Amino acid sequence: MTLQSFLKTLKTTKRTYPSSIYNLLICSSSTTQSLGSPEKPVSDLSLSTLRRIVSDPDIKSRKCVSFFRFILENPSLFSFRPDLGTHLSLSLRVLSERKFSVARELLRPVVVRYPFRDIASGVLDERGGCFEAKVVARFFNSMIMVYSDSGRYDEAVEVFECMKNNEIKIDEKTLTLHLLNLRRSGETELANGFFRLMVASKLDVVTVYSLTVVVSALCCDGEIKRARELVEEVETKPNIVTFKSMIDCCVKRWNFEELELVLELMEKESVVLDLDTYKILIDGFTSYGKIEEAEKLVSAMHDKQLKVETYLYNLIINGYSRFGLVEKAFEIHSEMSSRGVVSDKDTYWGLMNGLCKAGKACEALRLLDELRVNEFEVDEAMYTTLIEGCYGAGMIDNAMEVVAEMVREGYIPDGTVFERLADALFEVNREEAGMMITFVVKSGIKPSSCNDVIKGEENLSTDLLPTG
């Protein structure tokens, strides 16, 4: 706003108030502070005049707020300090215009200086005055948030009780935001206690959102049973987000007994699994080793025409491979192909790992060729798996060939790999053992069990290392 526009809005003020106060209003404006503030105390301004100014409809509320702040920030210029009544009057006026953030900023110093009972008395007296009941309700709801944001949770409860006892309309969104503050602060018990106050009040303030916040807080503390019992206890119908918190907590803690109860409750409430919840369950089942249960969930996803991503199949393939059930892993691979789900590098790694664990290194090497045909990158983990698989199957020459390819691709195997291969070569008095040790030394790797050989092999060339 330009200075001219500001002066225009104050034309009535100029006629009504002394010139010194009119000039002070201009000085306190954000558009004119650069002109400097008065150097001498302003004797014309009194507390009663200030009260009249902040309630004057001819002065816009934002100018009143700016003027009020100016007085608070320059106490040496005035012979008084704004009292509680003036604070409240201005706050209520701002709230009548739905300027909630400005009102909360005005209220923060108030809650520090005055006990809530004094604040409440001052505002409740206004209910029969010029402010409507809905404005008074906005004030008390704002007070809950001011106390909540300041970490003064006992006072927030006091405001809630005051509103309930005086039949002031409580905004359920405000209560949910307060519960979120409690959860973020780790005050789970306070959140649970406040929510139960909401339920006990018999007011229409409990929503699925507030229920979900408390359930989530309890689950974060591992209190899955209490979270489930809370859902069973209240009349508010939970949604999938409410159950997702409990399901996620169950699978992460491998608490499948409680998970079964949660899923039964979910069915009772007629809440169906969504895509994200299926993913959570499949991840949890496969990490624990319940691979068949995960496989059934994937089938259910297909039945419901939900998109099944490649990584979900990879979890199942890795699960079967981990237990040496490589045939099942390949069955899953065939199924995913038939359903049009494209394999990726991790799919092949899972199959390769399963073959190596099952002692089928030859098949794993053929799978490596398939990887190359499909132009997937062979990474360090795959090379290491193949080397260990070949070593375990007694295929030392093949293991050496994989090592050579691995080195050519810029990967240096772990010292343990060299150590195992060197030990195997020593057993058959292979000349390659010495070359292996030389390569290890020149690579800066020192396997512990090969120290006796290192001294005698320092000058051998590594050029004879098999190149595949």
GUZAGU-714573 format. One line per field, with one value per residue (C-alpha): residue in one letter; y, z, x. Coordinates in steps of 0.5 Angstrom, whole numbers, plus 2048, in hexadecimal, padded with zeros to 3 digits. Layout:
// GUZAGU-714573
type c(A; ...);
c2 c(Y; ...);
c3 c(Z; ...);
c1 c(X; ...);
***
This chain:
// GUZAGU-714573
type c(M; T; L; Q; S; F; L; K; T; L; K; T; T; K; R; T; Y; P; S; S; I; Y; N; L; L; I; C; S; S; S; T; T; Q; S; L; G; S; P; E; K; P; V; S; D; L; S; L; S; T; L; R; R; I; V; S; D; P; D; I; K; S; R; K; C; V; S; F; F; R; F; I; L; E; N; P; S; L; F; S; F; R; P; D; L; G; T; H; L; S; L; S; L; R; V; L; S; E; R; K; F; S; V; A; R; E; L; L; R; P; V; V; V; R; Y; P; F; R; D; I; A; S; G; V; L; D; E; R; G; G; C; F; E; A; K; V; V; A; R; F; F; N; S; M; I; M; V; Y; S; D; S; G; R; Y; D; E; A; V; E; V; F; E; C; M; K; N; N; E; I; K; I; D; E; K; T; L; T; L; H; L; L; N; L; R; R; S; G; E; T; E; L; A; N; G; F; F; R; L; M; V; A; S; K; L; D; V; V; T; V; Y; S; L; T; V; V; V; S; A; L; C; C; D; G; E; I; K; R; A; R; E; L; V; E; E; V; E; T; K; P; N; I; V; T; F; K; S; M; I; D; C; C; V; K; R; W; N; F; E; E; L; E; L; V; L; E; L; M; E; K; E; S; V; V; L; D; L; D; T; Y; K; I; L; I; D; G; F; T; S; Y; G; K; I; E; E; A; E; K; L; V; S; A; M; H; D; K; Q; L; K; V; E; T; Y; L; Y; N; L; I; I; N; G; Y; S; R; F; G; L; V; E; K; A; F; E; I; H; S; E; M; S; S; R; G; V; V; S; D; K; D; T; Y; W; G; L; M; N; G; L; C; K; A; G; K; A; C; E; A; L; R; L; L; D; E; L; R; V; N; E; F; E; V; D; E; A; M; Y; T; T; L; I; E; G; C; Y; G; A; G; M; I; D; N; A; M; E; V; V; A; E; M; V; R; E; G; Y; I; P; D; G; T; V; F; E; R; L; A; D; A; L; F; E; V; N; R; E; E; A; G; M; M; I; T; F; V; V; K; S; G; I; K; P; S; S; C; N; D; V; I; K; G; E; E; N; L; S; T; D; L; L; P; T; G);
c2 c(800; 807; 80D; 810; 80A; 80A; 811; 810; 80B; 80F; 815; 814; 812; 819; 81D; 818; 818; 81D; 81E; 81B; 814; 815; 816; 810; 80C; 80E; 80C; 805; 804; 7FF; 803; 809; 806; 809; 810; 80E; 80E; 814; 815; 818; 814; 815; 818; 819; 811; 80E; 807; 809; 80C; 806; 802; 806; 806; 7FE; 7FE; 804; 801; 807; 804; 7FE; 7F8; 7F7; 7FE; 7FD; 7F7; 7FB; 801; 7FC; 7F8; 7FF; 801; 7FA; 7FB; 802; 802; 808; 80C; 80B; 80C; 805; 7FE; 7FB; 7F7; 7F0; 7F3; 7F7; 7F1; 7ED; 7F2; 7F3; 7EB; 7EA; 7F0; 7EC; 7E6; 7E9; 7EA; 7E2; 7E5; 7DF; 7DF; 7E6; 7E5; 7DF; 7E4; 7E9; 7E4; 7E1; 7E6; 7E6; 7DF; 7E0; 7E6; 7E4; 7DD; 7DA; 7DC; 7E3; 7E3; 7DE; 7E3; 7E9; 7E6; 7E2; 7E9; 7EB; 7E6; 7EB; 7F1; 7F2; 7EC; 7E6; 7DF; 7DC; 7E1; 7E0; 7D8; 7DA; 7DD; 7D7; 7D3; 7D7; 7D7; 7CF; 7D0; 7D5; 7D1; 7CB; 7CE; 7D1; 7CA; 7CC; 7C6; 7C6; 7CD; 7CA; 7C5; 7CB; 7CF; 7C9; 7C7; 7CF; 7CF; 7C8; 7CB; 7D2; 7CE; 7D2; 7CE; 7CA; 7C9; 7C2; 7C4; 7C8; 7C2; 7BE; 7C3; 7C3; 7BB; 7BC; 7C0; 7BB; 7B6; 7B9; 7BB; 7B4; 7B5; 7AF; 7AE; 7B5; 7B4; 7AE; 7B1; 7B8; 7B3; 7B0; 7B6; 7B8; 7B1; 7B2; 7B9; 7B6; 7BC; 7BB; 7BC; 7B5; 7B4; 7AE; 7B3; 7B4; 7AD; 7AB; 7B0; 7AD; 7A6; 7A8; 7AB; 7A4; 7A0; 7A4; 7A2; 79B; 79B; 797; 794; 79A; 79D; 798; 798; 79F; 79E; 799; 79D; 7A4; 7A4; 7A8; 7A4; 7A3; 7A3; 7A0; 7A5; 7A4; 79C; 79D; 7A0; 79A; 795; 799; 798; 791; 78F; 793; 78F; 789; 788; 784; 782; 789; 78A; 785; 788; 78F; 78C; 788; 78F; 792; 78D; 78E; 796; 794; 798; 795; 795; 79A; 79A; 79D; 798; 792; 794; 795; 78E; 78B; 78E; 78C; 784; 783; 787; 782; 77C; 77B; 77B; 777; 77C; 781; 77D; 77D; 784; 786; 781; 785; 78B; 788; 786; 78D; 790; 794; 795; 790; 794; 790; 791; 78D; 787; 788; 788; 781; 77E; 780; 77D; 776; 777; 778; 772; 76E; 76D; 76F; 76B; 76F; 775; 774; 772; 779; 77C; 778; 77A; 782; 781; 77E; 784; 789; 78B; 78D; 78A; 78F; 78E; 78C; 787; 783; 784; 781; 77B; 77B; 77B; 775; 771; 772; 770; 76A; 768; 769; 76E; 76B; 76E; 774; 775; 774; 779; 77E; 77D; 77F; 785; 788; 786; 78A; 790; 790; 793; 78D; 791; 78F; 78B; 786; 785; 783; 77F; 77B; 77A; 778; 773; 770; 76F; 76C; 767; 766; 769; 76D; 76E; 772; 776; 778; 77A; 77E; 782; 783; 786; 78A; 78D; 78F; 793; 797; 793; 791; 78A; 78A; 787; 782; 77F; 77F; 77C; 776; 775; 775; 770; 76B; 76C; 76B; 764; 762; 765; 76A; 76F; 773; 774; 778; 77C; 77D; 780; 784; 788; 788; 78C; 791; 792; 794; 78E; 78A; 784; 781; 77A; 77B; 77F; 779; 779; 780; 781; 77C; 77E; 786; 786; 782; 785; 785; 785; 77D; 77F; 77B; 780; 77C);
c3 c(800; 7FE; 803; 800; 801; 808; 809; 806; 80A; 810; 80E; 814; 819; 817; 819; 81F; 823; 825; 81F; 823; 824; 81C; 81B; 81F; 81B; 815; 818; 81A; 813; 810; 80A; 80E; 813; 80F; 811; 818; 81E; 823; 828; 82E; 832; 82F; 835; 831; 830; 836; 837; 836; 830; 82D; 82F; 82B; 825; 825; 824; 820; 819; 815; 816; 813; 817; 814; 816; 81D; 81E; 81B; 820; 826; 824; 823; 82B; 82D; 82A; 82C; 834; 835; 831; 835; 83C; 83C; 83A; 836; 83B; 83A; 838; 832; 830; 830; 82C; 827; 826; 826; 821; 81C; 81D; 81B; 814; 814; 815; 819; 819; 81A; 820; 823; 822; 827; 82C; 82D; 832; 835; 837; 83A; 83E; 841; 843; 83F; 844; 843; 83C; 83C; 840; 83C; 836; 838; 83B; 833; 831; 833; 830; 828; 827; 824; 827; 821; 822; 82A; 827; 823; 828; 82D; 827; 826; 82D; 82D; 827; 82A; 830; 82C; 828; 82E; 831; 837; 836; 83D; 83B; 835; 839; 83D; 837; 834; 83B; 83B; 834; 836; 83D; 839; 833; 82E; 828; 827; 820; 81F; 81B; 820; 825; 81F; 81E; 826; 826; 820; 824; 82A; 825; 822; 829; 82B; 830; 82F; 835; 835; 82E; 831; 837; 833; 82E; 833; 836; 82F; 82F; 836; 835; 830; 82C; 824; 824; 823; 81C; 818; 817; 81F; 820; 81B; 81E; 825; 822; 81E; 824; 828; 822; 822; 829; 828; 82B; 826; 82A; 82E; 827; 824; 82B; 82A; 823; 826; 82C; 828; 824; 81E; 818; 816; 80F; 80B; 80E; 815; 814; 810; 816; 81A; 814; 813; 81A; 81A; 815; 816; 81D; 81A; 81F; 81B; 820; 821; 81A; 819; 81E; 81A; 814; 817; 81A; 813; 810; 815; 814; 80C; 80B; 805; 803; 7FF; 7FA; 800; 805; 800; 7FF; 807; 808; 803; 805; 80C; 80A; 806; 80B; 810; 80C; 80A; 803; 801; 805; 801; 7FA; 7FC; 7FD; 7F6; 7F3; 7F7; 7F4; 7ED; 7EE; 7F1; 7EA; 7EF; 7EB; 7EE; 7ED; 7EB; 7F2; 7F6; 7F2; 7F3; 7FA; 7FA; 7F5; 7FA; 800; 7FC; 7FA; 801; 804; 7FE; 7FA; 7F4; 7F0; 7F3; 7F1; 7EA; 7EA; 7ED; 7E7; 7E2; 7E5; 7E5; 7DE; 7DC; 7E0; 7DC; 7E1; 7DF; 7E2; 7E4; 7E7; 7EE; 7EB; 7E8; 7EE; 7F2; 7EE; 7ED; 7F5; 7F5; 7F0; 7F4; 7FB; 7F8; 7F5; 7EE; 7EC; 7E4; 7E4; 7E7; 7E2; 7DC; 7E0; 7DF; 7D8; 7D8; 7DC; 7D6; 7D1; 7D4; 7D5; 7DD; 7E0; 7E4; 7EB; 7F0; 7F5; 7EF; 7ED; 7F5; 7F5; 7EF; 7F1; 7F8; 7F4; 7F0; 7F6; 7FA; 7F4; 7F3; 7EC; 7EE; 7E7; 7E5; 7EC; 7E9; 7E3; 7E6; 7EA; 7E4; 7E1; 7E7; 7E7; 7E0; 7E2; 7E7; 7ED; 7F2; 7F6; 7FD; 801; 803; 7FC; 7FB; 801; 800; 7F8; 7FB; 800; 7FB; 7F6; 7FB; 7FC; 7F5; 7F5; 7F0; 7ED; 7EC; 7F4; 7F4; 7EE; 7F2; 7F8; 7F4; 7F1; 7F8; 7FB; 7F5; 7F6; 7FD; 800; 805; 807; 80E; 80C; 806; 80A; 809; 802; 801; 802; 7FD; 7F7; 7F7; 7F1; 7ED; 7E7; 7E7; 7E0; 7E0; 7E4; 7E0; 7DC; 7D9);
c1 c(800; 803; 803; 7FE; 7F9; 7FB; 7FA; 7F3; 7F1; 7F3; 7EF; 7E9; 7EF; 7F2; 7EB; 7EA; 7F1; 7F6; 7FB; 801; 7FD; 7FB; 803; 805; 800; 803; 80A; 808; 806; 80B; 80B; 80D; 812; 818; 816; 818; 814; 813; 818; 814; 80F; 808; 804; 7FD; 7FC; 7F9; 7F7; 7EF; 7F1; 7F5; 7EF; 7EB; 7F0; 7F0; 7E8; 7E7; 7E4; 7E7; 7EE; 7EF; 7F1; 7F8; 7FA; 7F7; 7FC; 802; 801; 800; 806; 80A; 808; 80A; 811; 812; 810; 814; 810; 809; 807; 803; 803; 7FD; 7F9; 7F6; 7EF; 7F2; 7F6; 7F0; 7EC; 7F1; 7F1; 7EA; 7E9; 7EF; 7EB; 7E4; 7E8; 7EB; 7F2; 7F4; 7FC; 7FC; 7F7; 7FC; 802; 7FE; 7FC; 803; 805; 7FF; 7FF; 806; 804; 7FD; 7FA; 7F4; 7EF; 7F0; 7F0; 7EA; 7E6; 7E8; 7E5; 7DF; 7DD; 7DD; 7D8; 7D2; 7D6; 7D8; 7DB; 7D7; 7D7; 7DB; 7E0; 7E1; 7E1; 7E7; 7EB; 7EB; 7EC; 7F2; 7F4; 7F5; 7FA; 7FE; 7FE; 800; 805; 808; 809; 804; 7FF; 7FC; 7F9; 7F7; 7F3; 7F0; 7EE; 7EA; 7E7; 7E5; 7E2; 7DE; 7DB; 7D9; 7D6; 7DB; 7DC; 7E2; 7E5; 7E7; 7ED; 7F0; 7F0; 7F3; 7F9; 7FA; 7FA; 7FF; 803; 803; 805; 80B; 80D; 80D; 808; 804; 801; 7FE; 7FC; 7F8; 7F5; 7F3; 7EF; 7EC; 7E9; 7E7; 7E3; 7E0; 7DE; 7D8; 7D9; 7DA; 7E1; 7E4; 7E6; 7E9; 7EF; 7F0; 7EF; 7F5; 7F9; 7F9; 7F9; 800; 803; 801; 804; 80A; 80C; 80A; 804; 800; 7FB; 7F9; 7F8; 7F4; 7F0; 7EF; 7EC; 7E7; 7E5; 7E3; 7DD; 7E0; 7E1; 7E9; 7EB; 7F1; 7F6; 7F4; 7F5; 7FC; 7FF; 7FE; 7FF; 806; 808; 806; 80A; 810; 810; 80E; 808; 804; 7FF; 7FD; 7FD; 7F8; 7F3; 7F4; 7F2; 7EC; 7EA; 7EB; 7E7; 7E2; 7E2; 7E1; 7E8; 7EB; 7F3; 7F6; 7FC; 800; 7FE; 7FF; 806; 807; 805; 809; 80F; 80E; 80C; 812; 817; 814; 814; 80D; 80E; 808; 803; 807; 805; 7FE; 7FE; 801; 7FB; 7F6; 7F9; 7F8; 7F1; 7EF; 7F3; 7F8; 7FF; 804; 80B; 811; 814; 80E; 810; 817; 816; 812; 818; 81D; 819; 819; 820; 822; 820; 823; 81C; 81F; 819; 814; 818; 818; 810; 80F; 813; 80F; 809; 80B; 80D; 806; 803; 807; 80B; 812; 818; 81E; 825; 823; 81E; 824; 829; 823; 823; 82B; 82B; 826; 82A; 831; 82E; 82B; 832; 830; 836; 835; 82E; 830; 836; 830; 82C; 832; 832; 82A; 82C; 831; 82C; 827; 82C; 82B; 831; 835; 837; 83C; 837; 835; 83C; 83E; 837; 83A; 841; 83F; 83A; 83F; 844; 83F; 83D; 845; 845; 84C; 84D; 847; 847; 84E; 84B; 845; 84B; 84E; 848; 846; 84D; 84D; 846; 849; 847; 84C; 84A; 84A; 850; 84C; 84B; 852; 854; 84F; 851; 858; 857; 853; 859; 85E; 85B; 85D; 863; 861; 866; 860; 860; 867; 864; 85E; 862; 866; 860; 85D; 863; 864; 85C; 85E; 85A; 85D; 859; 85B; 85C; 861; 866; 86B; 86B; 86B; 872; 874; 870; 871; 875; 870; 86C; 864; 864; 863; 85C; 857; 853; 84D);
***
